[in-house]
Amino acid sequence: MAEEVKREEKQEEKKVEIGKVVSTIFKVILGLVFLILGIWAIIAWRKDLWLVIKGCIGPFLVLAGVITLAIAKE
């Protein structure tokens, strides 16, 4: 009786371990897919991306200036 319980516990532990491995493999594959799609999007829309980066320089400098003034005020 006790041996059967131990066997069942070991089987359940193996199922949990297999589930964790499958979950990890799925996450790695999904991460690689997102990485490839991201690289493709950067390459495909590099001109538009550069335009967005140039457009963000002004607001970034304004924010940096406000933060610098807030720090200097203290």
Predicted model as a PDB file, atoms N, CA, C, CB and O in Angstrom, pLDDT in the B-factor column:
MODEL        1                                                                  
ATOM      1  N   MET A   1       0.820  -1.191   0.000  1.00 63.00           N  
ATOM      2  CA  MET A   1       0.000   0.000   0.000  1.00 63.00           C  
ATOM      3  C   MET A   1       0.870   1.263   0.000  1.00 63.00           C  
ATOM      4  CB  MET A   1      -0.936  -0.006   1.208  1.00 63.00           C  
ATOM      5  O   MET A   1       0.651   2.187  -0.783  1.00 63.00           O  
ATOM      6  N   ALA A   2       1.853   1.277   0.890  1.00 60.00           N  
ATOM      7  CA  ALA A   2       2.730   2.440   0.974  1.00 60.00           C  
ATOM      8  C   ALA A   2       3.575   2.576  -0.290  1.00 60.00           C  
ATOM      9  CB  ALA A   2       3.633   2.341   2.207  1.00 60.00           C  
ATOM     10  O   ALA A   2       3.865   3.687  -0.734  1.00 60.00           O  
ATOM     11  N   GLU A   3       3.965   1.450  -0.861  1.00 68.00           N  
ATOM     12  CA  GLU A   3       4.767   1.481  -2.080  1.00 68.00           C  
ATOM     13  C   GLU A   3       3.964   2.056  -3.244  1.00 68.00           C  
ATOM     14  CB  GLU A   3       5.271   0.073  -2.427  1.00 68.00           C  
ATOM     15  O   GLU A   3       4.506   2.779  -4.080  1.00 68.00           O  
ATOM     16  N   GLU A   4       2.680   1.736  -3.298  1.00 66.00           N  
ATOM     17  CA  GLU A   4       1.823   2.257  -4.364  1.00 66.00           C  
ATOM     18  C   GLU A   4       1.695   3.778  -4.251  1.00 66.00           C  
ATOM     19  CB  GLU A   4       0.427   1.594  -4.312  1.00 66.00           C  
ATOM     20  O   GLU A   4       1.706   4.489  -5.256  1.00 66.00           O  
ATOM     21  N   VAL A   5       1.574   4.257  -3.028  1.00 62.00           N  
ATOM     22  CA  VAL A   5       1.456   5.698  -2.806  1.00 62.00           C  
ATOM     23  C   VAL A   5       2.741   6.388  -3.253  1.00 62.00           C  
ATOM     24  CB  VAL A   5       1.159   6.007  -1.313  1.00 62.00           C  
ATOM     25  O   VAL A   5       2.692   7.443  -3.886  1.00 62.00           O  
ATOM     26  N   LYS A   6       3.894   5.795  -2.924  1.00 65.00           N  
ATOM     27  CA  LYS A   6       5.168   6.372  -3.327  1.00 65.00           C  
ATOM     28  C   LYS A   6       5.300   6.392  -4.852  1.00 65.00           C  
ATOM     29  CB  LYS A   6       6.328   5.587  -2.702  1.00 65.00           C  
ATOM     30  O   LYS A   6       5.791   7.367  -5.420  1.00 65.00           O  
ATOM     31  N   ARG A   7       4.870   5.332  -5.503  1.00 70.00           N  
ATOM     32  CA  ARG A   7       4.930   5.270  -6.961  1.00 70.00           C  
ATOM     33  C   ARG A   7       4.047   6.347  -7.588  1.00 70.00           C  
ATOM     34  CB  ARG A   7       4.504   3.882  -7.456  1.00 70.00           C  
ATOM     35  O   ARG A   7       4.438   7.018  -8.544  1.00 70.00           O  
ATOM     36  N   GLU A   8       2.835   6.496  -7.020  1.00 69.00           N  
ATOM     37  CA  GLU A   8       1.925   7.515  -7.535  1.00 69.00           C  
ATOM     38  C   GLU A   8       2.511   8.915  -7.345  1.00 69.00           C  
ATOM     39  CB  GLU A   8       0.558   7.411  -6.840  1.00 69.00           C  
ATOM     40  O   GLU A   8       2.373   9.768  -8.222  1.00 69.00           O  
ATOM     41  N   GLU A   9       3.159   9.154  -6.209  1.00 70.00           N  
ATOM     42  CA  GLU A   9       3.767  10.456  -5.958  1.00 70.00           C  
ATOM     43  C   GLU A   9       4.901  10.720  -6.940  1.00 70.00           C  
ATOM     44  CB  GLU A   9       4.284  10.538  -4.518  1.00 70.00           C  
ATOM     45  O   GLU A   9       5.050  11.836  -7.438  1.00 70.00           O  
ATOM     46  N   LYS A  10       5.701   9.689  -7.219  1.00 70.00           N  
ATOM     47  CA  LYS A  10       6.794   9.846  -8.166  1.00 70.00           C  
ATOM     48  C   LYS A  10       6.252  10.137  -9.565  1.00 70.00           C  
ATOM     49  CB  LYS A  10       7.675   8.587  -8.182  1.00 70.00           C  
ATOM     50  O   LYS A  10       6.805  10.966 -10.288  1.00 70.00           O  
ATOM     51  N   GLN A  11       5.170   9.455  -9.946  1.00 71.00           N  
ATOM     52  CA  GLN A  11       4.575   9.697 -11.258  1.00 71.00           C  
ATOM     53  C   GLN A  11       4.047  11.115 -11.356  1.00 71.00           C  
ATOM     54  CB  GLN A  11       3.453   8.697 -11.533  1.00 71.00           C  
ATOM     55  O   GLN A  11       4.195  11.764 -12.392  1.00 71.00           O  
ATOM     56  N   GLU A  12       3.432  11.602 -10.286  1.00 71.00           N  
ATOM     57  CA  GLU A  12       2.909  12.967 -10.283  1.00 71.00           C  
ATOM     58  C   GLU A  12       4.052  13.976 -10.374  1.00 71.00           C  
ATOM     59  CB  GLU A  12       2.068  13.223  -9.016  1.00 71.00           C  
ATOM     60  O   GLU A  12       3.939  14.988 -11.066  1.00 71.00           O  
ATOM     61  N   GLU A  13       5.158  13.695  -9.669  1.00 73.00           N  
ATOM     62  CA  GLU A  13       6.309  14.591  -9.732  1.00 73.00           C  
ATOM     63  C   GLU A  13       6.879  14.629 -11.149  1.00 73.00           C  
ATOM     64  CB  GLU A  13       7.393  14.150  -8.730  1.00 73.00           C  
ATOM     65  O   GLU A  13       7.275  15.690 -11.631  1.00 73.00           O  
ATOM     66  N   LYS A  14       6.922  13.481 -11.812  1.00 71.00           N  
ATOM     67  CA  LYS A  14       7.424  13.432 -13.180  1.00 71.00           C  
ATOM     68  C   LYS A  14       6.522  14.236 -14.109  1.00 71.00           C  
ATOM     69  CB  LYS A  14       7.530  11.978 -13.665  1.00 71.00           C  
ATOM     70  O   LYS A  14       7.009  14.936 -14.997  1.00 71.00           O  
ATOM     71  N   LYS A  15       5.204  14.139 -13.907  1.00 71.00           N  
ATOM     72  CA  LYS A  15       4.264  14.900 -14.725  1.00 71.00           C  
ATOM     73  C   LYS A  15       4.476  16.397 -14.535  1.00 71.00           C  
ATOM     74  CB  LYS A  15       2.817  14.520 -14.379  1.00 71.00           C  
ATOM     75  O   LYS A  15       4.434  17.168 -15.494  1.00 71.00           O  
ATOM     76  N   VAL A  16       4.705  16.800 -13.285  1.00 72.00           N  
ATOM     77  CA  VAL A  16       4.921  18.217 -12.996  1.00 72.00           C  
ATOM     78  C   VAL A  16       6.216  18.683 -13.656  1.00 72.00           C  
ATOM     79  CB  VAL A  16       4.966  18.470 -11.464  1.00 72.00           C  
ATOM     80  O   VAL A  16       6.264  19.767 -14.237  1.00 72.00           O  
ATOM     81  N   GLU A  17       7.277  17.856 -13.566  1.00 81.00           N  
ATOM     82  CA  GLU A  17       8.554  18.208 -14.173  1.00 81.00           C  
ATOM     83  C   GLU A  17       8.420  18.298 -15.696  1.00 81.00           C  
ATOM     84  CB  GLU A  17       9.633  17.177 -13.789  1.00 81.00           C  
ATOM     85  O   GLU A  17       8.966  19.213 -16.312  1.00 81.00           O  
ATOM     86  N   ILE A  18       7.709  17.371 -16.294  1.00 80.00           N  
ATOM     87  CA  ILE A  18       7.509  17.394 -17.741  1.00 80.00           C  
ATOM     88  C   ILE A  18       6.722  18.641 -18.136  1.00 80.00           C  
ATOM     89  CB  ILE A  18       6.775  16.113 -18.215  1.00 80.00           C  
ATOM     90  O   ILE A  18       7.014  19.275 -19.150  1.00 80.00           O  
ATOM     91  N   GLY A  19       5.728  18.983 -17.330  1.00 81.00           N  
ATOM     92  CA  GLY A  19       4.944  20.190 -17.598  1.00 81.00           C  
ATOM     93  C   GLY A  19       5.808  21.440 -17.538  1.00 81.00           C  
ATOM     94  O   GLY A  19       5.636  22.352 -18.346  1.00 81.00           O  
ATOM     95  N   LYS A  20       6.735  21.489 -16.589  1.00 84.00           N  
ATOM     96  CA  LYS A  20       7.628  22.642 -16.475  1.00 84.00           C  
ATOM     97  C   LYS A  20       8.558  22.727 -17.673  1.00 84.00           C  
ATOM     98  CB  LYS A  20       8.443  22.566 -15.179  1.00 84.00           C  
ATOM     99  O   LYS A  20       8.822  23.815 -18.184  1.00 84.00           O  
ATOM    100  N   VAL A  21       9.055  21.584 -18.122  1.00 86.00           N  
ATOM    101  CA  VAL A  21       9.955  21.564 -19.272  1.00 86.00           C  
ATOM    102  C   VAL A  21       9.214  22.023 -20.525  1.00 86.00           C  
ATOM    103  CB  VAL A  21      10.545  20.151 -19.481  1.00 86.00           C  
ATOM    104  O   VAL A  21       9.731  22.833 -21.294  1.00 86.00           O  
ATOM    105  N   VAL A  22       8.014  21.510 -20.727  1.00 87.00           N  
ATOM    106  CA  VAL A  22       7.220  21.904 -21.899  1.00 87.00           C  
ATOM    107  C   VAL A  22       6.917  23.398 -21.849  1.00 87.00           C  
ATOM    108  CB  VAL A  22       5.900  21.089 -21.970  1.00 87.00           C  
ATOM    109  O   VAL A  22       6.996  24.087 -22.866  1.00 87.00           O  
ATOM    110  N   SER A  23       6.574  23.889 -20.675  1.00 88.00           N  
ATOM    111  CA  SER A  23       6.286  25.308 -20.517  1.00 88.00           C  
ATOM    112  C   SER A  23       7.520  26.155 -20.841  1.00 88.00           C  
ATOM    113  CB  SER A  23       5.801  25.596 -19.089  1.00 88.00           C  
ATOM    114  O   SER A  23       7.411  27.177 -21.519  1.00 88.00           O  
ATOM    115  N   THR A  24       8.678  25.738 -20.364  1.00 91.00           N  
ATOM    116  CA  THR A  24       9.914  26.477 -20.624  1.00 91.00           C  
ATOM    117  C   THR A  24      10.252  26.458 -22.111  1.00 91.00           C  
ATOM    118  CB  THR A  24      11.075  25.888 -19.809  1.00 91.00           C  
ATOM    119  O   THR A  24      10.635  27.486 -22.670  1.00 91.00           O  
ATOM    120  N   ILE A  25      10.118  25.316 -22.748  1.00 94.00           N  
ATOM    121  CA  ILE A  25      10.407  25.220 -24.187  1.00 94.00           C  
ATOM    122  C   ILE A  25       9.463  26.123 -24.972  1.00 94.00           C  
ATOM    123  CB  ILE A  25      10.279  23.753 -24.678  1.00 94.00           C  
ATOM    124  O   ILE A  25       9.888  26.809 -25.902  1.00 94.00           O  
ATOM    125  N   PHE A  26       8.176  26.125 -24.599  1.00 94.00           N  
ATOM    126  CA  PHE A  26       7.206  26.987 -25.270  1.00 94.00           C  
ATOM    127  C   PHE A  26       7.593  28.455 -25.130  1.00 94.00           C  
ATOM    128  CB  PHE A  26       5.801  26.755 -24.704  1.00 94.00           C  
ATOM    129  O   PHE A  26       7.512  29.213 -26.097  1.00 94.00           O  
ATOM    130  N   LYS A  27       8.010  28.858 -23.934  1.00 95.00           N  
ATOM    131  CA  LYS A  27       8.391  30.252 -23.701  1.00 95.00           C  
ATOM    132  C   LYS A  27       9.628  30.627 -24.501  1.00 95.00           C  
ATOM    133  CB  LYS A  27       8.638  30.495 -22.215  1.00 95.00           C  
ATOM    134  O   LYS A  27       9.709  31.734 -25.032  1.00 95.00           O  
ATOM    135  N   VAL A  28      10.585  29.725 -24.592  1.00 95.00           N  
ATOM    136  CA  VAL A  28      11.796  30.001 -25.368  1.00 95.00           C  
ATOM    137  C   VAL A  28      11.462  30.155 -26.851  1.00 95.00           C  
ATOM    138  CB  VAL A  28      12.834  28.876 -25.169  1.00 95.00           C  
ATOM    139  O   VAL A  28      11.943  31.080 -27.506  1.00 95.00           O  
ATOM    140  N   ILE A  29      10.649  29.261 -27.372  1.00 97.00           N  
ATOM    141  CA  ILE A  29      10.256  29.345 -28.785  1.00 97.00           C  
ATOM    142  C   ILE A  29       9.485  30.628 -29.051  1.00 97.00           C  
ATOM    143  CB  ILE A  29       9.408  28.125 -29.189  1.00 97.00           C  
ATOM    144  O   ILE A  29       9.728  31.304 -30.050  1.00 97.00           O  
ATOM    145  N   LEU A  30       8.561  30.965 -28.170  1.00 96.00           N  
ATOM    146  CA  LEU A  30       7.790  32.196 -28.326  1.00 96.00           C  
ATOM    147  C   LEU A  30       8.703  33.418 -28.263  1.00 96.00           C  
ATOM    148  CB  LEU A  30       6.703  32.290 -27.246  1.00 96.00           C  
ATOM    149  O   LEU A  30       8.526  34.362 -29.033  1.00 96.00           O  
ATOM    150  N   GLY A  31       9.666  33.408 -27.364  1.00 95.00           N  
ATOM    151  CA  GLY A  31      10.626  34.507 -27.270  1.00 95.00           C  
ATOM    152  C   GLY A  31      11.450  34.654 -28.537  1.00 95.00           C  
ATOM    153  O   GLY A  31      11.688  35.769 -29.003  1.00 95.00           O  
ATOM    154  N   LEU A  32      11.887  33.532 -29.097  1.00 97.00           N  
ATOM    155  CA  LEU A  32      12.655  33.585 -30.345  1.00 97.00           C  
ATOM    156  C   LEU A  32      11.814  34.112 -31.498  1.00 97.00           C  
ATOM    157  CB  LEU A  32      13.197  32.203 -30.691  1.00 97.00           C  
ATOM    158  O   LEU A  32      12.310  34.867 -32.334  1.00 97.00           O  
ATOM    159  N   VAL A  33      10.544  33.719 -31.549  1.00 97.00           N  
ATOM    160  CA  VAL A  33       9.650  34.220 -32.600  1.00 97.00           C  
ATOM    161  C   VAL A  33       9.490  35.731 -32.483  1.00 97.00           C  
ATOM    162  CB  VAL A  33       8.269  33.528 -32.521  1.00 97.00           C  
ATOM    163  O   VAL A  33       9.571  36.443 -33.483  1.00 97.00           O  
ATOM    164  N   PHE A  34       9.262  36.225 -31.263  1.00 97.00           N  
ATOM    165  CA  PHE A  34       9.126  37.676 -31.062  1.00 97.00           C  
ATOM    166  C   PHE A  34      10.428  38.397 -31.416  1.00 97.00           C  
ATOM    167  CB  PHE A  34       8.730  37.985 -29.599  1.00 97.00           C  
ATOM    168  O   PHE A  34      10.393  39.482 -31.996  1.00 97.00           O  
ATOM    169  N   LEU A  35      11.562  37.811 -31.077  1.00 97.00           N  
ATOM    170  CA  LEU A  35      12.855  38.409 -31.390  1.00 97.00           C  
ATOM    171  C   LEU A  35      13.049  38.513 -32.902  1.00 97.00           C  
ATOM    172  CB  LEU A  35      13.992  37.589 -30.760  1.00 97.00           C  
ATOM    173  O   LEU A  35      13.481  39.551 -33.403  1.00 97.00           O  
ATOM    174  N   ILE A  36      12.738  37.462 -33.614  1.00 97.00           N  
ATOM    175  CA  ILE A  36      12.878  37.471 -35.075  1.00 97.00           C  
ATOM    176  C   ILE A  36      11.926  38.486 -35.703  1.00 97.00           C  
ATOM    177  CB  ILE A  36      12.611  36.066 -35.654  1.00 97.00           C  
ATOM    178  O   ILE A  36      12.315  39.228 -36.606  1.00 97.00           O  
ATOM    179  N   LEU A  37      10.679  38.522 -35.227  1.00 97.00           N  
ATOM    180  CA  LEU A  37       9.724  39.496 -35.759  1.00 97.00           C  
ATOM    181  C   LEU A  37      10.169  40.930 -35.460  1.00 97.00           C  
ATOM    182  CB  LEU A  37       8.327  39.246 -35.173  1.00 97.00           C  
ATOM    183  O   LEU A  37      10.005  41.817 -36.298  1.00 97.00           O  
ATOM    184  N   GLY A  38      10.722  41.156 -34.287  1.00 95.00           N  
ATOM    185  CA  GLY A  38      11.206  42.492 -33.939  1.00 95.00           C  
ATOM    186  C   GLY A  38      12.357  42.930 -34.830  1.00 95.00           C  
ATOM    187  O   GLY A  38      12.387  44.065 -35.305  1.00 95.00           O  
ATOM    188  N   ILE A  39      13.304  42.026 -35.054  1.00 96.00           N  
ATOM    189  CA  ILE A  39      14.432  42.357 -35.939  1.00 96.00           C  
ATOM    190  C   ILE A  39      13.932  42.625 -37.356  1.00 96.00           C  
ATOM    191  CB  ILE A  39      15.477  41.210 -35.948  1.00 96.00           C  
ATOM    192  O   ILE A  39      14.388  43.559 -38.016  1.00 96.00           O  
ATOM    193  N   TRP A  40      12.993  41.801 -37.818  1.00 97.00           N  
ATOM    194  CA  TRP A  40      12.433  42.011 -39.144  1.00 97.00           C  
ATOM    195  C   TRP A  40      11.739  43.376 -39.237  1.00 97.00           C  
ATOM    196  CB  TRP A  40      11.447  40.887 -39.486  1.00 97.00           C  
ATOM    197  O   TRP A  40      11.877  44.076 -40.240  1.00 97.00           O  
ATOM    198  N   ALA A  41      10.992  43.751 -38.188  1.00 94.00           N  
ATOM    199  CA  ALA A  41      10.275  45.030 -38.201  1.00 94.00           C  
ATOM    200  C   ALA A  41      11.254  46.198 -38.224  1.00 94.00           C  
ATOM    201  CB  ALA A  41       9.346  45.142 -36.978  1.00 94.00           C  
ATOM    202  O   ALA A  41      11.015  47.192 -38.910  1.00 94.00           O  
ATOM    203  N   ILE A  42      12.351  46.089 -37.483  1.00 93.00           N  
ATOM    204  CA  ILE A  42      13.357  47.162 -37.487  1.00 93.00           C  
ATOM    205  C   ILE A  42      13.968  47.306 -38.875  1.00 93.00           C  
ATOM    206  CB  ILE A  42      14.467  46.882 -36.442  1.00 93.00           C  
ATOM    207  O   ILE A  42      14.143  48.421 -39.368  1.00 93.00           O  
ATOM    208  N   ILE A  43      14.288  46.186 -39.500  1.00 95.00           N  
ATOM    209  CA  ILE A  43      14.888  46.235 -40.833  1.00 95.00           C  
ATOM    210  C   ILE A  43      13.882  46.756 -41.862  1.00 95.00           C  
ATOM    211  CB  ILE A  43      15.398  44.841 -41.244  1.00 95.00           C  
ATOM    212  O   ILE A  43      14.231  47.576 -42.711  1.00 95.00           O  
ATOM    213  N   ALA A  44      12.644  46.286 -41.788  1.00 96.00           N  
ATOM    214  CA  ALA A  44      11.644  46.658 -42.781  1.00 96.00           C  
ATOM    215  C   ALA A  44      11.241  48.127 -42.675  1.00 96.00           C  
ATOM    216  CB  ALA A  44      10.422  45.780 -42.633  1.00 96.00           C  
ATOM    217  O   ALA A  44      10.990  48.781 -43.688  1.00 96.00           O  
ATOM    218  N   TRP A  45      11.179  48.641 -41.451  1.00 95.00           N  
ATOM    219  CA  TRP A  45      10.703  50.006 -41.249  1.00 95.00           C  
ATOM    220  C   TRP A  45      11.775  50.909 -40.650  1.00 95.00           C  
ATOM    221  CB  TRP A  45       9.483  50.001 -40.355  1.00 95.00           C  
ATOM    222  O   TRP A  45      11.477  51.761 -39.813  1.00 95.00           O  
ATOM    223  N   ARG A  46      13.022  50.722 -41.078  1.00 94.00           N  
ATOM    224  CA  ARG A  46      14.118  51.489 -40.481  1.00 94.00           C  
ATOM    225  C   ARG A  46      13.981  52.985 -40.746  1.00 94.00           C  
ATOM    226  CB  ARG A  46      15.453  50.994 -41.014  1.00 94.00           C  
ATOM    227  O   ARG A  46      14.341  53.791 -39.888  1.00 94.00           O  
ATOM    228  N   LYS A  47      13.477  53.370 -41.899  1.00 94.00           N  
ATOM    229  CA  LYS A  47      13.308  54.806 -42.178  1.00 94.00           C  
ATOM    230  C   LYS A  47      12.245  55.409 -41.262  1.00 94.00           C  
ATOM    231  CB  LYS A  47      12.923  55.034 -43.664  1.00 94.00           C  
ATOM    232  O   LYS A  47      12.435  56.500 -40.723  1.00 94.00           O  
ATOM    233  N   ASP A  48      11.146  54.716 -41.087  1.00 94.00           N  
ATOM    234  CA  ASP A  48      10.095  55.204 -40.205  1.00 94.00           C  
ATOM    235  C   ASP A  48      10.562  55.221 -38.751  1.00 94.00           C  
ATOM    236  CB  ASP A  48       8.840  54.343 -40.347  1.00 94.00           C  
ATOM    237  O   ASP A  48      10.233  56.134 -37.995  1.00 94.00           O  
ATOM    238  N   LEU A  49      11.324  54.215 -38.374  1.00 93.00           N  
ATOM    239  CA  LEU A  49      11.856  54.156 -37.015  1.00 93.00           C  
ATOM    240  C   LEU A  49      12.794  55.327 -36.756  1.00 93.00           C  
ATOM    241  CB  LEU A  49      12.585  52.828 -36.779  1.00 93.00           C  
ATOM    242  O   LEU A  49      12.758  55.932 -35.684  1.00 93.00           O  
ATOM    243  N   TRP A  50      13.627  55.642 -37.727  1.00 94.00           N  
ATOM    244  CA  TRP A  50      14.540  56.770 -37.581  1.00 94.00           C  
ATOM    245  C   TRP A  50      13.758  58.078 -37.450  1.00 94.00           C  
ATOM    246  CB  TRP A  50      15.506  56.841 -38.780  1.00 94.00           C  
ATOM    247  O   TRP A  50      14.158  58.970 -36.701  1.00 94.00           O  
ATOM    248  N   LEU A  51      12.666  58.191 -38.163  1.00 95.00           N  
ATOM    249  CA  LEU A  51      11.830  59.384 -38.078  1.00 95.00           C  
ATOM    250  C   LEU A  51      11.223  59.509 -36.672  1.00 95.00           C  
ATOM    251  CB  LEU A  51      10.710  59.339 -39.152  1.00 95.00           C  
ATOM    252  O   LEU A  51      11.158  60.607 -36.120  1.00 95.00           O  
ATOM    253  N   VAL A  52      10.789  58.407 -36.107  1.00 94.00           N  
ATOM    254  CA  VAL A  52      10.233  58.419 -34.748  1.00 94.00           C  
ATOM    255  C   VAL A  52      11.305  58.806 -33.736  1.00 94.00           C  
ATOM    256  CB  VAL A  52       9.637  57.039 -34.390  1.00 94.00           C  
ATOM    257  O   VAL A  52      11.050  59.591 -32.822  1.00 94.00           O  
ATOM    258  N   ILE A  53      12.501  58.256 -33.902  1.00 93.00           N  
ATOM    259  CA  ILE A  53      13.592  58.579 -32.976  1.00 93.00           C  
ATOM    260  C   ILE A  53      13.926  60.065 -33.044  1.00 93.00           C  
ATOM    261  CB  ILE A  53      14.847  57.736 -33.296  1.00 93.00           C  
ATOM    262  O   ILE A  53      14.109  60.712 -32.012  1.00 93.00           O  
ATOM    263  N   LYS A  54      14.003  60.607 -34.261  1.00 94.00           N  
ATOM    264  CA  LYS A  54      14.284  62.035 -34.401  1.00 94.00           C  
ATOM    265  C   LYS A  54      13.151  62.871 -33.797  1.00 94.00           C  
ATOM    266  CB  LYS A  54      14.484  62.400 -35.887  1.00 94.00           C  
ATOM    267  O   LYS A  54      13.398  63.926 -33.214  1.00 94.00           O  
ATOM    268  N   GLY A  55      11.925  62.400 -33.936  1.00 95.00           N  
ATOM    269  CA  GLY A  55      10.794  63.134 -33.381  1.00 95.00           C  
ATOM    270  C   GLY A  55      10.747  63.112 -31.867  1.00 95.00           C  
ATOM    271  O   GLY A  55      10.134  63.984 -31.252  1.00 95.00           O  
ATOM    272  N   CYS A  56      11.386  62.129 -31.262  1.00 95.00           N  
ATOM    273  CA  CYS A  56      11.377  62.014 -29.801  1.00 95.00           C  
ATOM    274  C   CYS A  56      12.508  62.774 -29.132  1.00 95.00           C  
ATOM    275  CB  CYS A  56      11.452  60.572 -29.404  1.00 95.00           C  
ATOM    276  O   CYS A  56      12.525  62.899 -27.908  1.00 95.00           O  
ATOM    277  N   ILE A  57      13.446  63.279 -29.908  1.00 96.00           N  
ATOM    278  CA  ILE A  57      14.586  63.982 -29.315  1.00 96.00           C  
ATOM    279  C   ILE A  57      14.122  65.232 -28.566  1.00 96.00           C  
ATOM    280  CB  ILE A  57      15.609  64.365 -30.405  1.00 96.00           C  
ATOM    281  O   ILE A  57      14.571  65.485 -27.448  1.00 96.00           O  
ATOM    282  N   GLY A  58      13.231  66.009 -29.170  1.00 95.00           N  
ATOM    283  CA  GLY A  58      12.754  67.238 -28.530  1.00 95.00           C  
ATOM    284  C   GLY A  58      12.066  66.985 -27.195  1.00 95.00           C  
ATOM    285  O   GLY A  58      12.476  67.556 -26.185  1.00 95.00           O  
ATOM    286  N   PRO A  59      11.025  66.138 -27.158  1.00 96.00           N  
ATOM    287  CA  PRO A  59      10.380  65.858 -25.871  1.00 96.00           C  
ATOM    288  C   PRO A  59      11.335  65.249 -24.837  1.00 96.00           C  
ATOM    289  CB  PRO A  59       9.209  64.924 -26.082  1.00 96.00           C  
ATOM    290  O   PRO A  59      11.199  65.513 -23.642  1.00 96.00           O  
ATOM    291  N   PHE A  60      12.288  64.445 -25.282  1.00 96.00           N  
ATOM    292  CA  PHE A  60      13.259  63.873 -24.358  1.00 96.00           C  
ATOM    293  C   PHE A  60      14.117  64.968 -23.733  1.00 96.00           C  
ATOM    294  CB  PHE A  60      14.146  62.848 -25.077  1.00 96.00           C  
ATOM    295  O   PHE A  60      14.372  64.946 -22.529  1.00 96.00           O  
ATOM    296  N   LEU A  61      14.563  65.929 -24.548  1.00 96.00           N  
ATOM    297  CA  LEU A  61      15.378  67.021 -24.015  1.00 96.00           C  
ATOM    298  C   LEU A  61      14.577  67.897 -23.058  1.00 96.00           C  
ATOM    299  CB  LEU A  61      15.938  67.872 -25.156  1.00 96.00           C  
ATOM    300  O   LEU A  61      15.102  68.352 -22.042  1.00 96.00           O  
ATOM    301  N   VAL A  62      13.311  68.133 -23.379  1.00 97.00           N  
ATOM    302  CA  VAL A  62      12.453  68.906 -22.473  1.00 97.00           C  
ATOM    303  C   VAL A  62      12.320  68.181 -21.132  1.00 97.00           C  
ATOM    304  CB  VAL A  62      11.052  69.137 -23.106  1.00 97.00           C  
ATOM    305  O   VAL A  62      12.448  68.797 -20.074  1.00 97.00           O  
ATOM    306  N   LEU A  63      12.065  66.891 -21.179  1.00 97.00           N  
ATOM    307  CA  LEU A  63      11.946  66.108 -19.953  1.00 97.00           C  
ATOM    308  C   LEU A  63      13.253  66.113 -19.164  1.00 97.00           C  
ATOM    309  CB  LEU A  63      11.536  64.671 -20.280  1.00 97.00           C  
ATOM    310  O   LEU A  63      13.233  66.249 -17.941  1.00 97.00           O  
ATOM    311  N   ALA A  64      14.376  65.970 -19.842  1.00 96.00           N  
ATOM    312  CA  ALA A  64      15.671  66.004 -19.163  1.00 96.00           C  
ATOM    313  C   ALA A  64      15.898  67.362 -18.511  1.00 96.00           C  
ATOM    314  CB  ALA A  64      16.808  65.691 -20.150  1.00 96.00           C  
ATOM    315  O   ALA A  64      16.427  67.447 -17.402  1.00 96.00           O  
ATOM    316  N   GLY A  65      15.495  68.423 -19.207  1.00 96.00           N  
ATOM    317  CA  GLY A  65      15.643  69.766 -18.624  1.00 96.00           C  
ATOM    318  C   GLY A  65      14.783  69.962 -17.395  1.00 96.00           C  
ATOM    319  O   GLY A  65      15.239  70.540 -16.408  1.00 96.00           O  
ATOM    320  N   VAL A  66      13.532  69.487 -17.436  1.00 96.00           N  
ATOM    321  CA  VAL A  66      12.630  69.616 -16.279  1.00 96.00           C  
ATOM    322  C   VAL A  66      13.187  68.832 -15.090  1.00 96.00           C  
ATOM    323  CB  VAL A  66      11.199  69.113 -16.635  1.00 96.00           C  
ATOM    324  O   VAL A  66      13.175  69.317 -13.959  1.00 96.00           O  
ATOM    325  N   ILE A  67      13.666  67.644 -15.350  1.00 96.00           N  
ATOM    326  CA  ILE A  67      14.229  66.826 -14.255  1.00 96.00           C  
ATOM    327  C   ILE A  67      15.473  67.501 -13.681  1.00 96.00           C  
ATOM    328  CB  ILE A  67      14.580  65.391 -14.757  1.00 96.00           C  
ATOM    329  O   ILE A  67      15.663  67.514 -12.465  1.00 96.00           O  
ATOM    330  N   THR A  68      16.318  68.059 -14.543  1.00 96.00           N  
ATOM    331  CA  THR A  68      17.523  68.730 -14.078  1.00 96.00           C  
ATOM    332  C   THR A  68      17.166  69.942 -13.229  1.00 96.00           C  
ATOM    333  CB  THR A  68      18.396  69.150 -15.264  1.00 96.00           C  
ATOM    334  O   THR A  68      17.780  70.165 -12.186  1.00 96.00           O  
ATOM    335  N   LEU A  69      16.184  70.725 -13.657  1.00 95.00           N  
ATOM    336  CA  LEU A  69      15.753  71.876 -12.867  1.00 95.00           C  
ATOM    337  C   LEU A  69      15.145  71.440 -11.531  1.00 95.00           C  
ATOM    338  CB  LEU A  69      14.740  72.711 -13.657  1.00 95.00           C  
ATOM    339  O   LEU A  69      15.353  72.104 -10.516  1.00 95.00           O  
ATOM    340  N   ALA A  70      14.395  70.329 -11.520  1.00 94.00           N  
ATOM    341  CA  ALA A  70      13.807  69.842 -10.278  1.00 94.00           C  
ATOM    342  C   ALA A  70      14.905  69.385  -9.309  1.00 94.00           C  
ATOM    343  CB  ALA A  70      12.825  68.685 -10.564  1.00 94.00           C  
ATOM    344  O   ALA A  70      14.791  69.593  -8.101  1.00 94.00           O  
ATOM    345  N   ILE A  71      15.940  68.779  -9.824  1.00 94.00           N  
ATOM    346  CA  ILE A  71      17.055  68.356  -8.965  1.00 94.00           C  
ATOM    347  C   ILE A  71      17.823  69.566  -8.464  1.00 94.00           C  
ATOM    348  CB  ILE A  71      18.001  67.402  -9.724  1.00 94.00           C  
ATOM    349  O   ILE A  71      18.230  69.596  -7.302  1.00 94.00           O  
ATOM    350  N   ALA A  72      18.033  70.568  -9.314  1.00 94.00           N  
ATOM    351  CA  ALA A  72      18.784  71.766  -8.935  1.00 94.00           C  
ATOM    352  C   ALA A  72      18.020  72.596  -7.900  1.00 94.00           C  
ATOM    353  CB  ALA A  72      19.085  72.621 -10.176  1.00 94.00           C  
ATOM    354  O   ALA A  72      18.624  73.312  -7.101  1.00 94.00           O  
ATOM    355  N   LYS A  73      16.694  72.494  -7.919  1.00 85.00           N  
ATOM    356  CA  LYS A  73      15.858  73.271  -6.996  1.00 85.00           C  
ATOM    357  C   LYS A  73      16.041  72.795  -5.547  1.00 85.00           C  
ATOM    358  CB  LYS A  73      14.372  73.164  -7.404  1.00 85.00           C  
ATOM    359  O   LYS A  73      15.911  73.581  -4.608  1.00 85.00           O  
ATOM    360  N   GLU A  74      16.336  71.532  -5.382  1.00 76.00           N  
ATOM    361  CA  GLU A  74      16.508  70.976  -4.035  1.00 76.00           C  
ATOM    362  C   GLU A  74      17.750  71.461  -3.451  1.00 76.00           C  
ATOM    363  CB  GLU A  74      16.503  69.482  -4.037  1.00 76.00           C  
ATOM    364  O   GLU A  74      18.078  71.107  -2.318  1.00 76.00           O  
TER     365      GLU A  74                                                      
ENDMDL                                                                          
END                                                                             
